[in-house]
Amino acid sequence: MTNKSTTHRLSVLVLLVIFAIAGCKKEETISAIPASAAVSSTPQSSDVVNAILAGQLSWTLTSTNVPSAALARITTAMNDACARYNAAYNWPARTLTVEYNTGVATADGSTNGNIRFGSTASYQGVRTAMHEIAHTYGVGLSSGWTANISGGQFIGANAVATLASFDGAGAVIYTGGGHFWPYGLNYDNEWSETNAARHIQLVVAMKADGM
């Protein structure tokens, strides 16, 4: 009995040792996997898109002694507007010049890249800034704009196709007074995130049409 009992206990002990060794080996195998193996180094698609659509439109203020409140509004508006334009299209490097001019009733922009903001606070926001940037690219001002106007409509193929993708076949880009609509951001009641994005896409399309 004693020999059998002793042999049984030895057998159990040997099995426990084998299981313990096996368990240690398994833990060692798991811990040996590099932490980086669980994390992909491949850029996410959104990162790639953002890198591709990194436009180079910027701006600089050329006026001095601008009232602090107006300066804050104009700075915020231009930073926001340029960021939106740059996120939507790979604009070539260009630096707009921005003025504060109390002789300007609202705001205006010219194809030489100059934007003037007047003293009216309601015309110192991002909607106005985006609208004026469109003028600097030729909306209402360039010979290419005029060449694409017929019967009070902008008829460039790229712009018309872009508008159709928003509003359906047959949608029309109306023009007047150097402006366009829909999505021209001509008034504050036209503002929305969707309209802002579509505004830029139409400006891009108009540029492709030779504006």
Secondary structure, DSSP 8 states (H G I E B T S, - for coil): -HHHHHHHHHHHHHHHHHHHHHHHHHHHHHHTS-GGGGS--S--HHHHHHHHT---EEEEE---S--HHHHHHHHHHHHHHHHHHHHHS---SEEEEEEE-TT-SSEEE-TTSEEEE-S-GGGSSHHHHHHHHHHHTTTTTSHHHHHTEETTEE--HHHHHHHHHHH-TT---EEETTEEESS---SGGG--HHHHHHHHHHHHHHHHTT-
